[in-house]
Amino acid sequence: MFTRCLKYLRQFIITRRVSNKEIGNPSSNNLFDNKSYIKFTRLKALRMNDNIRGVPGNKFSRNYKLAREVSEAQTNSTKVAGSSSIDNNNNHHNTSLSHEEKSPYAKFRGSKALYVTDFASLAWCEMQQHYALMVGGKKETKAMKAGSKIHNELELQVHDIITIPTKTKEDLWGIKLYNVIVGLESLDFNHKTRELPIFGFVSDLFVFGIIDQVGMKKREGEWTISDTKTRVRPSLPDQKKILPSVKYQLMLYKKLFDTLIQGAIDDEIIYQRLCLNPDLEFSSELANIIKRFRNFDNGEEKGFQPNLRNLMKIVVNNFGKFRKSSNTLEVNYKYQKDGSDIGSLYFEYDENQITNYLTKSAKYWKGDRTPDGVPIEEAWKCQICEFADDCEWRLNKIKELSQTKRALAEITNAGRK
């Protein structure tokens, strides 16, 4: 059955055979150095937005001030509503509803999909992430622009990309699933893929992400999950300087990847959570590509229908042919100036560490706790934070420090008397 699925799938996916010379040495980082390989074509939606985008500087301050004013107005409104409902017989129900409305998951993600970066970014500073969510993203920097450019260049070495219009949210998620299939096909044929979409659940929260790279090292013979970072200096950082946010990001990628390989995913819950109709046929542009499946017999009905339910079946079947990924995770560094390869650092997956971190992070997203600032030894981060001047946590810490100094001064003066 699965063999038949792949037979028709390969008729449908747009591919072309290329050489290493054309793609600019895809075998860096000791990945496969085949003389030639199949270059697959990914789809890109005109309305697709998978990550928090950078906010241009001229719009940043206006967005931030407006978000703060709206947030304060909502908080005051909630307090008034809460006090007026004390004598209401449905007080318990109102309190629960208010809690759901205030949760970051509901407020910033519409109680639908979170992203891997939504969890990983909290490891840098929860307050910074919270403020970034309020304004729709962090201020776009030159480093961010350079990083995006390098990532795009790396992807084009492995995949071609075509853009198609979308008309429904089912189209958007259909493109994501299509790109999963393309990525896994590239992994099967070339033993390497980039920008692989991944998804799953963390504490009942649906999570979506895109893995920078999955490939097989010759010597280990295992799938290695890798994330690409850029550096201003053409040298590797110290091993101890791999940021916790980077480690958690890669560990969550592995957790989601391995869970899909095990087939432990309930697609019906996904459709419900995202308010998707899995049986709705895709719009003509996307459907015309997928209709090359028309001779595919899924065992239940003749003729492959281009919808989410049938694409999901292929995604699950495709994942089932792979082994679990390596416990060794890779951080590959590129020189920001020209995109050249600097080298890689590695660390080991820690199940207990990532589980504890995700449990804590999920409590923030569900509104069960407020965001925390950085520990005192990491206060240097405030010096490079765009929200420092208005950060309530930082201002409170400064106030506490001033009060402590004043109290110590009073005690010292009293002792001298």
N, C-alpha and C positions, 0 to 999 in steps of 0.2 A: 504493500500500500504506500509506504513512505517513498519507495523507489519511483513509483508512478508519479507521486507528488513532485519529486525533484525533476523528473523528466519534463513535465509540462511547465514547471517553474522556470527552468533554464531556457525554454522557448520564449518565455514572457519577459525575462529580465534583459535589459539592453546591455551588451558587453562588447568589448573589443580587446584584442590581444596586443600588448605593448611590450617594449623592452625596457631594461633598467636605464638605458641612456635617455629615453624619453621622459621617464618619470623622475629623474634626478636622484638616483641611488635610494630606492625604497628600503634597502637592506641595512640601513644604519641601525645602531643599537644591537648588532648581532642578530637581527631578524633574518628571515629567509632571503637568500641571494640568488633566486632563480634567474636564469637567463632571460626568461620572459614569463608573463603571467596575465591573467584575465583582469581587465579594468572594468569594473561595474559602474552603472549609472544610478545615482541617487536622485530622489525627487526633493524639491524644495517648494513649500507652500508660500504663496504671497502674503498670507496673514499669519504665518506660523511664528510663535514667540516662545521658545523653550526656556529662556533664562532671564534673569533680571538684567535689563539693558542699562548701559551707562546713561546718565542724564547730562546733557550739555551744560556747561558752566553758567550760561546766561539765563537758563531756566531753573537751575538748581535752587537758588535762594528763594525764588518765588514759590516753587513747589513745596519747599520745606516749610516756609512760613504759613502757607495755606493749609498744609497737612496738620501742622501744630494747632492752628485755630479750629479746624474741623474736629480734631481729636479732643481738644478741650471742651468744645461745645457738646460733643457726644457724651463725654464723661459727665459734664454737669447735667445734661438731660437725663442720663441714666440714674444719677443720684436723686434727682427730683422725682423721677418715675418710681424709683425704689422706695422713697420715703412715703409717697402718696399711696402705695399699695400695701402698706403694713396691715391695714385693717381689711384688706381684700381676702375673700375666701380662697382665691386662686394664687395666693402669695408665693407658694412653693413653685408653681408652674412658671410664674413671671420671673422668679429668680433664676431658674434654669435657663429660660430663654435669653435673659440678659447676659448670662455667663457665655452662652453660645455665640451671641452677637459680638461679644468683646474679645473672643479668642482670636489670636493672630491668624489661625487657620481659616476662620470664617471671614475675617475682615480683609485679609490680604490675598487669600487664595480661593475665596468663595466656597470653602469646604469641599474642594474638588482635588486637584493635583498639586502636591508639593514637589520640589525639585531636590536632587541630591545636594546641590549647593545651598539650599535652604537649611539643611542640617549642618553641613560642613562649615559654613560661614559663622555659625554661632561659636565655634571654637576659637575664633580670633577675638571677637568681642560681641556679646549678645546685644548690648546697647547699640552698638554701631549698626548691626544687622537690623535691629528693630526700627531705628531711625531711617535707614535706607529703604525699608519696606514702606514707611510712611510717605516717602517722596517718590517712590517708583524706581529707585535704583541709586547706586553710588555715582558721584561725579565722575564723568568720563575723563581719564587721564591719557597722557601720551603713551604710558606703559601699557594701558589697557588696549589702546588702538594698535600698538605694535604687536601685542600678544595675539589679538584677533587676526591680524594680517598673517602672522606666521602660522596660526592654526589653519586658516583657510588654504594657505599654500601647501601645507602638509596633507590636507584632505584631498586636494586636487591631484596630488601625486598618486593617490590610490583610487579615487573615484572621480568620474565625471559627474556634473550636476546640471539638471535641467529644472526650470521653474514652471509650475503649472498653477492656474487659478483654482481657488476652492470656494465652495458655496455653502457648505454645511460643516458643523463641528465633526461630523462623521468623516468627512473628507480629510480634515486635519489629522485625525487619529489614524485614518487609513494610510496616509502618507508615512506616519511614524512607523506603523507596522510594516509597510512596504520596505522602509529603510532598514528595519531589523532583518528582514529576509535577505536584502541585498548584502548587508554587513556579514551575516552568517554564511552566505554563499561565498563571499570573498575570503572569509576565514577558512572555509572548506577547501577552496581551490588554491588560494595563495598563501595560506597559513598566516594571514595578516589582514587586519581591517582597521579602519579609523572611523571615529564618530559613530560608534555603535549605540543606538538607543537601547535603554534598559529600563525596567519598571518592576514594581512589586509593592509590598506593604511593610510599613514600620509602625507597630502599635496601632493597627487598624487605619493608619493614614496612607493613602495611595501616594507613591513616590515615583517620579520619572527623572531620568538623567541620560546623559550621553557620555560614554566612555571614550576618552581620547584615542586609545589604541589597545588592541588585543592582538598578540602575536605569539609565535612559538620560538623559544630559544632552541638552537640546535642541540646544545649540550644537555639541557634539562628535559626536553621533550614534553614540556607542559605549557598550557596556555598562560601567558603572563599578561596581567592587566597593568597598563602604564598610563600615567598622566604627564602631560607636557607643560613645563613651566619655562618662562623666559627670565634671563638675567642681564643686568646692565654690564656686568663684568664677564669676560670670557673664561671663567674658572668655576669649578664646582664649589658649592658651599660645604661647610663641615657637616658630617653625617648627623650631628646633634641638632643642626639647624633646619632639618626638615620640619616644616610647620605642622602642628597638630591638626590644623584644618585640612591640610593636604593628606595626612595619614587617614583621617576619618573619611574623607572623600573617597579615597581608593579602597578602603576597607568596606565601605557601603556598596561601592560598585561590585566588589567581589561577592558580597553577600547576596545582592540582587541577581547577579549573573549565575551563581551556583544554584540559587533557588529555582530559577527558570529551567536550568538544566535538569533538575530533579522533577520538573513538571508540577511543582507545588504552587499553582496559581489558580485562583477562582475567577475566571473571566466574567461571570455574571455579576459579581460584586463590582468589578471595574466598570461595567456598563452602567450599573445603577449609580455608582458614586459620581461618574462623569456625566450622567444624564444623557447617555448615548443610546441610539436605537441600533442594535447590532445587525438587524436584518434589513436596514435601509440601504438601498443600492447607492453607490457613490455617484457623484455628479459625472457628467459625460466625459470630461477631460481625463479624470482618473479612471473611470470605468472602462474607457476605450483601451487603456493600457492593460488593465487586468483581465479584460474579456478574452485575451489570448488563452485563458484557462478554459475556454468553452467546452473543450473535449475532456476536461478533468471530471472523473466520477468519484465523489467523496464517499460513495457507499450508501448514501441515503437518497440522493436524487441525481439525475443526469444533468450535466451542465453546471459549470462552476459559477455561482452568483457572486459578483464583486461587492462584497460587504464586509463589515468588521468581523462577524462571526467566522466566516470562512478564512479570512486572512489570519485570524488568531489561531485557528487550527494548524495552519502551516507554520506559524511562528513557534508554537509549542512542539510540533513534530521536529522542526529543524534544530531547536535547542537540545532535543533528546538525543541527538547523534554525537554530542560533544561530551568530553570529560570535564569534571570540575576544574576550576582554575588553580594555578599555583598559589601556595601560601606566601610566596615571595612577591612583593609588590614593587613596582618600579616608578621612580620619579625621574623623567628625562628632561634635561635642561638644554635650552637653545639660547644662543647669543642674540640678544634683542636687536643688535645693530644690523646683522645680516642673516639671522636665522640659522647659522651654522650650528652643528651639534657639538655641545660641550662635553657631554657624558651623562651618566646616570648614577643615582644612588638607590639603594634597595633597603627594604625593611620587611619584617615578618608580620603577617596577619595575626591579630589577637582577638579571639572571639569574645572573651569576657570584657575586654576594654571597649570594643565597639558596641556590644550589647548595653553596657552601662551608660555609655555616652548617648546612644539613641533613646534610651528610656528617659534620661534627663531632658534631652532636647524635645522629645514628644510632649512632655509636660508643658513646656513653653508654648508650643504650637497649639495645644488644646486649651490654653488659657488657665492651666492649673497652677501656674506660678508666673511671676513677673521676670523680665530679663535682668541679668546680672551684669555688672561692669567687670573690668579686668582686675586680677589680684594686684596688690600694691607693687610687686616686683615687675609687673608688666605695664606700669603707668606710663612708660615711655610711648606706648601706642597712642596715647591721647594727643601727643605732640604732632602726629601726622594724620589725625582724624578730622574730617571736614565738619563733624558735628560737635567738636569739643566745646565751643563757646556756648552752646545751648544744651549740652548734655546734663540732664537732671542728676544722674548718678554722680558725675564728676563734680558738679557744683555742690552737691550734698557732702561729698568727701572733703572738699575744700573747706566747707563750713565746719564740719566736724573737726578737721585739723586745726582750724583757727580757734575753736572753742577749747580744744585740748591744750594748745599753746597758752591761751589766756589763763586757763585753770592752773597750769604749771607755773606760770609767772606769778600768779596770786599766792600760790603755796610757797614759792621761793621768797617772795617779798615778806610774807608772814613769818617765815623762819628767821629772816634777818632781824625783824623787829624783836 
